[in-house]
Amino acid sequence: ISLAFAFGQLWWGLTQPFAGMVADRIGAGRVLVAGVLLVALGTALIPYMTTTAGLILAIGVLSAGGAGMAGPSVLMAATTRLVPAEKRGLASGIVNAGGSFGQFVFAPIAQGITAAAGWVTSLQTLAALTLLALPAAWVLRGHSNAPAPGATPVKKETTREAVSRALADPSYRLLAAGFFVCGFHVAFLATHLPGVVASCGLPPEVGAWSLAVIGLFNIVGSVAMGWAVSRWRMKSLLSLVYATRAVAVLLFLLAPRTTAVMLVFAAVMGLTFLSTVPPTAGLVAKFFGPAHMATLFGIVMVSHQIGGFLGAWLGGKAFEASGNYDWMWYADVVLAVGAALLHLPIREKAVAPRVAAA
């Protein structure tokens, strides 16, 4: 199961640059429709999979791939095009908070349905509820870089040129490296927090409520970060988030493992859980502008999800080897400190496109 979720973390990231390229060309709406349908299909098929390969197909390919197509790279790029530059930070924070609100609402619902009717019914109910996201595709139709009918063709930077320019920029590479750490941390928590709760001898309901608390407080963290990015340097905010994670995990390791401690820890983690997304997306937009935003942020998301693969998979391996998650927490602290330091040399300025010089 850890392997299926770990593969899903990786595949979720790998689909985003390609989904972003398509969205940059034809708009976000069609990409979102395909993504939502794949999430619903993969979730509905999970109960019928009886092998590791089947679980990887349902969880890691269909559900995760659909979530990548309807994920942050496409949504953040659409947000960047929809709102003026001075409001992008807050807008991206609100979009990011939407996903957290879903986690807050549906984690307890899924736990309740599982307790009342079994996990099969729970998964099939979630698959049906996923389809409620389809109206968003209609709202976001048509927002792309395609020239308007009858418009005079203008020489623009190609996707390949934009990607080459981004990968050559040290600040972009440092940003991607820091986001790798975010993926490691987030995927480990999302996949193994119920296991952490069980290893502490706490009831399963605490795991569901801990995930819900993470989602709730991530709403606060995302919106607050969206507000903050227009007032302070984004790289400094990212360093602060990663440093906060390191301190929180250290305090958690030293504290007694009670329900209250677990929920407080979940609240602190929620504040920093995906609050990295608005400043990370904001820096990509500041570096390179909105034209290839979905593609370039999608590449950063690949780095995030490589970290996610390792966080989900190694969490299971560490527990198999030692019977606890201590070494994963130690690794998380070291990586968080490293990420806090990595963001300090980033230069917050636009990177001139090569096509302009030509």
Contacts in CASP RR format, 6 or more apart in sequence:
PFRMAT RR
TARGET T0000
AUTHOR 0000-0000-0000
METHOD contacts of the structure
MODEL  1
ISLAFAFGQLWWGLTQPFAGMVADRIGAGRVLVAGVLLVALGTALIPYMT
TTAGLILAIGVLSAGGAGMAGPSVLMAATTRLVPAEKRGLASGIVNAGGS
FGQFVFAPIAQGITAAAGWVTSLQTLAALTLLALPAAWVLRGHSNAPAPG
ATPVKKETTREAVSRALADPSYRLLAAGFFVCGFHVAFLATHLPGVVASC
GLPPEVGAWSLAVIGLFNIVGSVAMGWAVSRWRMKSLLSLVYATRAVAVL
LFLLAPRTTAVMLVFAAVMGLTFLSTVPPTAGLVAKFFGPAHMATLFGIV
MVSHQIGGFLGAWLGGKAFEASGNYDWMWYADVVLAVGAALLHLPIREKA
VAPRVAAA
1 55 0 8 1.000
2 191 0 8 1.000
2 192 0 8 1.000
2 312 0 8 1.000
2 313 0 8 1.000
2 315 0 8 1.000
2 316 0 8 1.000
2 317 0 8 1.000
3 52 0 8 1.000
3 56 0 8 1.000
3 313 0 8 1.000
4 52 0 8 1.000
4 54 0 8 1.000
4 55 0 8 1.000
4 56 0 8 1.000
4 58 0 8 1.000
4 59 0 8 1.000
4 60 0 8 1.000
5 59 0 8 1.000
5 60 0 8 1.000
5 187 0 8 1.000
5 191 0 8 1.000
5 312 0 8 1.000
6 187 0 8 1.000
6 191 0 8 1.000
6 308 0 8 1.000
6 309 0 8 1.000
6 310 0 8 1.000
6 311 0 8 1.000
6 312 0 8 1.000
6 313 0 8 1.000
7 56 0 8 1.000
7 59 0 8 1.000
7 60 0 8 1.000
7 61 0 8 1.000
7 64 0 8 1.000
7 309 0 8 1.000
8 56 0 8 1.000
8 59 0 8 1.000
8 60 0 8 1.000
8 61 0 8 1.000
8 63 0 8 1.000
8 64 0 8 1.000
8 65 0 8 1.000
8 309 0 8 1.000
8 312 0 8 1.000
9 64 0 8 1.000
9 183 0 8 1.000
9 187 0 8 1.000
9 191 0 8 1.000
9 305 0 8 1.000
9 307 0 8 1.000
9 308 0 8 1.000
9 309 0 8 1.000
9 311 0 8 1.000
9 312 0 8 1.000
10 305 0 8 1.000
10 306 0 8 1.000
10 308 0 8 1.000
10 309 0 8 1.000
11 60 0 8 1.000
11 61 0 8 1.000
11 64 0 8 1.000
11 65 0 8 1.000
11 305 0 8 1.000
12 60 0 8 1.000
12 64 0 8 1.000
12 65 0 8 1.000
12 67 0 8 1.000
12 68 0 8 1.000
12 305 0 8 1.000
13 68 0 8 1.000
13 298 0 8 1.000
13 301 0 8 1.000
13 302 0 8 1.000
13 304 0 8 1.000
13 305 0 8 1.000
14 302 0 8 1.000
14 305 0 8 1.000
15 64 0 8 1.000
15 65 0 8 1.000
15 66 0 8 1.000
15 68 0 8 1.000
15 69 0 8 1.000
16 68 0 8 1.000
16 69 0 8 1.000
16 71 0 8 1.000
16 72 0 8 1.000
16 73 0 8 1.000
16 74 0 8 1.000
16 297 0 8 1.000
16 298 0 8 1.000
16 301 0 8 1.000
16 302 0 8 1.000
16 305 0 8 1.000
17 73 0 8 1.000
17 295 0 8 1.000
17 298 0 8 1.000
17 299 0 8 1.000
17 301 0 8 1.000
17 302 0 8 1.000
19 31 0 8 1.000
19 35 0 8 1.000
19 68 0 8 1.000
19 69 0 8 1.000
19 71 0 8 1.000
19 73 0 8 1.000
19 74 0 8 1.000
19 294 0 8 1.000
19 298 0 8 1.000
20 31 0 8 1.000
20 73 0 8 1.000
20 74 0 8 1.000
20 77 0 8 1.000
20 294 0 8 1.000
20 295 0 8 1.000
20 298 0 8 1.000
21 159 0 8 1.000
21 294 0 8 1.000
21 295 0 8 1.000
22 30 0 8 1.000
22 31 0 8 1.000
23 29 0 8 1.000
23 31 0 8 1.000
23 73 0 8 1.000
23 74 0 8 1.000
23 77 0 8 1.000
23 78 0 8 1.000
23 144 0 8 1.000
23 294 0 8 1.000
24 77 0 8 1.000
24 144 0 8 1.000
24 145 0 8 1.000
24 159 0 8 1.000
24 291 0 8 1.000
24 292 0 8 1.000
24 293 0 8 1.000
24 294 0 8 1.000
24 295 0 8 1.000
25 144 0 8 1.000
25 145 0 8 1.000
25 146 0 8 1.000
26 142 0 8 1.000
26 144 0 8 1.000
26 146 0 8 1.000
27 78 0 8 1.000
27 140 0 8 1.000
27 141 0 8 1.000
27 142 0 8 1.000
27 143 0 8 1.000
27 144 0 8 1.000
27 146 0 8 1.000
28 74 0 8 1.000
28 75 0 8 1.000
28 77 0 8 1.000
28 78 0 8 1.000
28 137 0 8 1.000
28 140 0 8 1.000
28 141 0 8 1.000
28 142 0 8 1.000
28 143 0 8 1.000
28 144 0 8 1.000
28 294 0 8 1.000
29 137 0 8 1.000
29 138 0 8 1.000
29 140 0 8 1.000
29 141 0 8 1.000
29 142 0 8 1.000
29 143 0 8 1.000
30 137 0 8 1.000
30 141 0 8 1.000
31 69 0 8 1.000
31 70 0 8 1.000
31 74 0 8 1.000
32 69 0 8 1.000
32 70 0 8 1.000
32 74 0 8 1.000
32 133 0 8 1.000
32 134 0 8 1.000
32 136 0 8 1.000
32 137 0 8 1.000
32 140 0 8 1.000
33 134 0 8 1.000
33 137 0 8 1.000
34 66 0 8 1.000
34 69 0 8 1.000
35 65 0 8 1.000
35 66 0 8 1.000
35 67 0 8 1.000
35 68 0 8 1.000
35 69 0 8 1.000
35 70 0 8 1.000
36 66 0 8 1.000
36 70 0 8 1.000
36 130 0 8 1.000
36 131 0 8 1.000
36 133 0 8 1.000
36 134 0 8 1.000
36 137 0 8 1.000
37 66 0 8 1.000
37 131 0 8 1.000
38 62 0 8 1.000
38 63 0 8 1.000
38 65 0 8 1.000
38 66 0 8 1.000
38 69 0 8 1.000
39 62 0 8 1.000
39 63 0 8 1.000
39 65 0 8 1.000
39 66 0 8 1.000
39 67 0 8 1.000
39 70 0 8 1.000
39 127 0 8 1.000
39 130 0 8 1.000
40 127 0 8 1.000
40 128 0 8 1.000
40 130 0 8 1.000
40 131 0 8 1.000
41 62 0 8 1.000
41 127 0 8 1.000
42 58 0 8 1.000
42 59 0 8 1.000
42 62 0 8 1.000
42 63 0 8 1.000
42 127 0 8 1.000
43 58 0 8 1.000
43 63 0 8 1.000
43 123 0 8 1.000
43 124 0 8 1.000
43 126 0 8 1.000
43 127 0 8 1.000
43 130 0 8 1.000
44 123 0 8 1.000
44 124 0 8 1.000
44 127 0 8 1.000
44 128 0 8 1.000
45 57 0 8 1.000
45 58 0 8 1.000
45 62 0 8 1.000
46 55 0 8 1.000
46 58 0 8 1.000
46 59 0 8 1.000
46 63 0 8 1.000
46 123 0 8 1.000
47 119 0 8 1.000
47 120 0 8 1.000
47 123 0 8 1.000
47 124 0 8 1.000
48 58 0 8 1.000
49 55 0 8 1.000
49 57 0 8 1.000
49 58 0 8 1.000
68 74 0 8 1.000
70 133 0 8 1.000
72 96 0 8 1.000
72 277 0 8 1.000
72 281 0 8 1.000
72 297 0 8 1.000
72 298 0 8 1.000
72 301 0 8 1.000
73 294 0 8 1.000
73 295 0 8 1.000
73 297 0 8 1.000
73 298 0 8 1.000
73 301 0 8 1.000
74 294 0 8 1.000
75 95 0 8 1.000
76 92 0 8 1.000
76 95 0 8 1.000
76 277 0 8 1.000
76 281 0 8 1.000
76 293 0 8 1.000
76 294 0 8 1.000
76 297 0 8 1.000
77 290 0 8 1.000
77 293 0 8 1.000
77 294 0 8 1.000
77 297 0 8 1.000
78 140 0 8 1.000
78 143 0 8 1.000
78 294 0 8 1.000
79 88 0 8 1.000
79 91 0 8 1.000
79 92 0 8 1.000
79 95 0 8 1.000
80 88 0 8 1.000
80 92 0 8 1.000
80 281 0 8 1.000
80 285 0 8 1.000
80 289 0 8 1.000
80 290 0 8 1.000
80 293 0 8 1.000
81 143 0 8 1.000
81 290 0 8 1.000
81 293 0 8 1.000
82 91 0 8 1.000
82 143 0 8 1.000
83 91 0 8 1.000
86 230 0 8 1.000
87 230 0 8 1.000
88 282 0 8 1.000
88 285 0 8 1.000
89 226 0 8 1.000
89 227 0 8 1.000
89 229 0 8 1.000
89 230 0 8 1.000
89 278 0 8 1.000
89 282 0 8 1.000
90 223 0 8 1.000
90 226 0 8 1.000
90 227 0 8 1.000
90 230 0 8 1.000
92 226 0 8 1.000
92 277 0 8 1.000
92 278 0 8 1.000
92 281 0 8 1.000
92 282 0 8 1.000
93 222 0 8 1.000
93 223 0 8 1.000
93 225 0 8 1.000
93 226 0 8 1.000
93 277 0 8 1.000
93 278 0 8 1.000
94 222 0 8 1.000
94 223 0 8 1.000
94 226 0 8 1.000
96 218 0 8 1.000
96 222 0 8 1.000
96 274 0 8 1.000
96 275 0 8 1.000
96 277 0 8 1.000
96 278 0 8 1.000
97 218 0 8 1.000
97 219 0 8 1.000
97 221 0 8 1.000
97 222 0 8 1.000
97 223 0 8 1.000
98 219 0 8 1.000
98 222 0 8 1.000
99 215 0 8 1.000
100 214 0 8 1.000
100 215 0 8 1.000
100 216 0 8 1.000
100 218 0 8 1.000
100 219 0 8 1.000
100 222 0 8 1.000
100 270 0 8 1.000
100 273 0 8 1.000
100 274 0 8 1.000
101 215 0 8 1.000
101 216 0 8 1.000
101 219 0 8 1.000
102 215 0 8 1.000
103 211 0 8 1.000
103 212 0 8 1.000
103 214 0 8 1.000
103 215 0 8 1.000
103 218 0 8 1.000
104 212 0 8 1.000
104 213 0 8 1.000
104 215 0 8 1.000
104 216 0 8 1.000
104 219 0 8 1.000
105 212 0 8 1.000
106 126 0 8 1.000
106 129 0 8 1.000
107 208 0 8 1.000
107 209 0 8 1.000
107 211 0 8 1.000
107 212 0 8 1.000
107 215 0 8 1.000
108 208 0 8 1.000
108 209 0 8 1.000
108 212 0 8 1.000
110 122 0 8 1.000
110 125 0 8 1.000
110 126 0 8 1.000
110 208 0 8 1.000
111 204 0 8 1.000
111 205 0 8 1.000
111 208 0 8 1.000
112 122 0 8 1.000
112 208 0 8 1.000
113 121 0 8 1.000
113 122 0 8 1.000
113 125 0 8 1.000
114 121 0 8 1.000
114 122 0 8 1.000
145 156 0 8 1.000
145 291 0 8 1.000
145 292 0 8 1.000
147 153 0 8 1.000
147 154 0 8 1.000
155 355 0 8 1.000
156 291 0 8 1.000
156 355 0 8 1.000
157 165 0 8 1.000
157 291 0 8 1.000
157 292 0 8 1.000
157 353 0 8 1.000
157 354 0 8 1.000
157 355 0 8 1.000
159 292 0 8 1.000
159 295 0 8 1.000
161 353 0 8 1.000
161 354 0 8 1.000
161 355 0 8 1.000
162 288 0 8 1.000
162 291 0 8 1.000
162 292 0 8 1.000
162 295 0 8 1.000
162 296 0 8 1.000
162 353 0 8 1.000
163 292 0 8 1.000
163 295 0 8 1.000
163 296 0 8 1.000
163 299 0 8 1.000
165 288 0 8 1.000
165 351 0 8 1.000
165 353 0 8 1.000
165 354 0 8 1.000
166 172 0 8 1.000
166 287 0 8 1.000
166 288 0 8 1.000
166 296 0 8 1.000
166 299 0 8 1.000
166 351 0 8 1.000
167 173 0 8 1.000
167 299 0 8 1.000
169 287 0 8 1.000
169 351 0 8 1.000
170 345 0 8 1.000
170 347 0 8 1.000
171 283 0 8 1.000
171 287 0 8 1.000
171 345 0 8 1.000
171 346 0 8 1.000
171 347 0 8 1.000
171 348 0 8 1.000
171 351 0 8 1.000
172 284 0 8 1.000
172 287 0 8 1.000
172 296 0 8 1.000
172 300 0 8 1.000
172 351 0 8 1.000
174 342 0 8 1.000
174 343 0 8 1.000
174 345 0 8 1.000
174 346 0 8 1.000
175 280 0 8 1.000
175 283 0 8 1.000
175 284 0 8 1.000
175 300 0 8 1.000
175 343 0 8 1.000
175 346 0 8 1.000
176 299 0 8 1.000
176 300 0 8 1.000
176 303 0 8 1.000
177 303 0 8 1.000
177 339 0 8 1.000
177 342 0 8 1.000
178 238 0 8 1.000
178 242 0 8 1.000
178 303 0 8 1.000
178 339 0 8 1.000
178 342 0 8 1.000
178 343 0 8 1.000
179 276 0 8 1.000
179 280 0 8 1.000
179 300 0 8 1.000
179 301 0 8 1.000
179 303 0 8 1.000
179 304 0 8 1.000
180 303 0 8 1.000
180 304 0 8 1.000
180 306 0 8 1.000
180 307 0 8 1.000
181 242 0 8 1.000
181 307 0 8 1.000
181 335 0 8 1.000
181 336 0 8 1.000
181 338 0 8 1.000
181 339 0 8 1.000
182 242 0 8 1.000
182 276 0 8 1.000
182 280 0 8 1.000
182 304 0 8 1.000
182 339 0 8 1.000
183 304 0 8 1.000
183 305 0 8 1.000
183 307 0 8 1.000
183 308 0 8 1.000
183 311 0 8 1.000
184 307 0 8 1.000
184 308 0 8 1.000
184 310 0 8 1.000
184 311 0 8 1.000
184 331 0 8 1.000
184 332 0 8 1.000
184 335 0 8 1.000
185 245 0 8 1.000
185 311 0 8 1.000
185 332 0 8 1.000
185 335 0 8 1.000
185 336 0 8 1.000
186 273 0 8 1.000
186 274 0 8 1.000
186 308 0 8 1.000
187 305 0 8 1.000
187 307 0 8 1.000
187 308 0 8 1.000
187 309 0 8 1.000
187 310 0 8 1.000
187 311 0 8 1.000
187 312 0 8 1.000
188 308 0 8 1.000
188 311 0 8 1.000
188 312 0 8 1.000
188 314 0 8 1.000
188 315 0 8 1.000
188 328 0 8 1.000
188 332 0 8 1.000
189 214 0 8 1.000
189 269 0 8 1.000
189 273 0 8 1.000
190 211 0 8 1.000
190 312 0 8 1.000
191 311 0 8 1.000
191 312 0 8 1.000
191 315 0 8 1.000
192 312 0 8 1.000
192 315 0 8 1.000
192 316 0 8 1.000
192 319 0 8 1.000
192 325 0 8 1.000
192 328 0 8 1.000
193 207 0 8 1.000
193 210 0 8 1.000
193 211 0 8 1.000
193 214 0 8 1.000
193 266 0 8 1.000
194 204 0 8 1.000
194 207 0 8 1.000
194 208 0 8 1.000
194 211 0 8 1.000
195 207 0 8 1.000
195 319 0 8 1.000
195 325 0 8 1.000
196 325 0 8 1.000
197 203 0 8 1.000
197 204 0 8 1.000
197 206 0 8 1.000
197 207 0 8 1.000
197 210 0 8 1.000
197 262 0 8 1.000
198 204 0 8 1.000
199 319 0 8 1.000
199 323 0 8 1.000
199 324 0 8 1.000
199 325 0 8 1.000
200 257 0 8 1.000
200 262 0 8 1.000
201 257 0 8 1.000
202 257 0 8 1.000
202 258 0 8 1.000
202 259 0 8 1.000
202 262 0 8 1.000
206 259 0 8 1.000
206 262 0 8 1.000
206 263 0 8 1.000
207 262 0 8 1.000
209 263 0 8 1.000
209 266 0 8 1.000
210 262 0 8 1.000
210 263 0 8 1.000
210 265 0 8 1.000
210 266 0 8 1.000
211 266 0 8 1.000
213 263 0 8 1.000
213 266 0 8 1.000
213 267 0 8 1.000
213 270 0 8 1.000
214 266 0 8 1.000
214 267 0 8 1.000
214 269 0 8 1.000
214 270 0 8 1.000
214 273 0 8 1.000
215 270 0 8 1.000
215 273 0 8 1.000
216 267 0 8 1.000
216 270 0 8 1.000
217 266 0 8 1.000
217 267 0 8 1.000
217 268 0 8 1.000
217 269 0 8 1.000
217 270 0 8 1.000
217 271 0 8 1.000
217 273 0 8 1.000
218 270 0 8 1.000
218 271 0 8 1.000
218 273 0 8 1.000
218 274 0 8 1.000
218 275 0 8 1.000
220 271 0 8 1.000
221 270 0 8 1.000
221 271 0 8 1.000
221 272 0 8 1.000
221 273 0 8 1.000
221 275 0 8 1.000
222 274 0 8 1.000
222 275 0 8 1.000
222 277 0 8 1.000
222 278 0 8 1.000
224 271 0 8 1.000
224 275 0 8 1.000
225 237 0 8 1.000
225 241 0 8 1.000
225 275 0 8 1.000
225 276 0 8 1.000
225 278 0 8 1.000
225 279 0 8 1.000
226 278 0 8 1.000
226 279 0 8 1.000
228 237 0 8 1.000
229 237 0 8 1.000
229 278 0 8 1.000
229 279 0 8 1.000
229 282 0 8 1.000
233 348 0 8 1.000
234 279 0 8 1.000
234 280 0 8 1.000
234 282 0 8 1.000
234 283 0 8 1.000
234 286 0 8 1.000
234 348 0 8 1.000
235 279 0 8 1.000
235 283 0 8 1.000
235 343 0 8 1.000
235 344 0 8 1.000
235 346 0 8 1.000
235 348 0 8 1.000
236 343 0 8 1.000
237 279 0 8 1.000
238 276 0 8 1.000
238 279 0 8 1.000
238 280 0 8 1.000
238 339 0 8 1.000
238 343 0 8 1.000
239 339 0 8 1.000
239 340 0 8 1.000
239 341 0 8 1.000
239 343 0 8 1.000
239 344 0 8 1.000
240 340 0 8 1.000
241 272 0 8 1.000
241 275 0 8 1.000
241 276 0 8 1.000
242 272 0 8 1.000
242 276 0 8 1.000
242 336 0 8 1.000
242 337 0 8 1.000
242 338 0 8 1.000
242 339 0 8 1.000
242 340 0 8 1.000
242 343 0 8 1.000
243 336 0 8 1.000
243 337 0 8 1.000
243 340 0 8 1.000
244 268 0 8 1.000
244 271 0 8 1.000
244 272 0 8 1.000
245 269 0 8 1.000
245 272 0 8 1.000
245 332 0 8 1.000
245 336 0 8 1.000
246 332 0 8 1.000
246 333 0 8 1.000
246 336 0 8 1.000
246 337 0 8 1.000
246 340 0 8 1.000
248 265 0 8 1.000
248 268 0 8 1.000
248 269 0 8 1.000
248 272 0 8 1.000
249 329 0 8 1.000
249 332 0 8 1.000
249 333 0 8 1.000
249 336 0 8 1.000
250 333 0 8 1.000
252 261 0 8 1.000
252 265 0 8 1.000
252 329 0 8 1.000
253 326 0 8 1.000
253 329 0 8 1.000
255 261 0 8 1.000
255 265 0 8 1.000
280 297 0 8 1.000
280 300 0 8 1.000
281 293 0 8 1.000
281 297 0 8 1.000
283 346 0 8 1.000
283 348 0 8 1.000
284 293 0 8 1.000
284 296 0 8 1.000
284 297 0 8 1.000
284 300 0 8 1.000
285 293 0 8 1.000
286 348 0 8 1.000
286 349 0 8 1.000
286 350 0 8 1.000
287 296 0 8 1.000
287 349 0 8 1.000
287 350 0 8 1.000
287 351 0 8 1.000
288 296 0 8 1.000
288 350 0 8 1.000
288 351 0 8 1.000
288 353 0 8 1.000
289 350 0 8 1.000
311 328 0 8 1.000
314 328 0 8 1.000
314 331 0 8 1.000
315 325 0 8 1.000
315 328 0 8 1.000
318 324 0 8 1.000
318 325 0 8 1.000
318 327 0 8 1.000
318 328 0 8 1.000
319 325 0 8 1.000
END
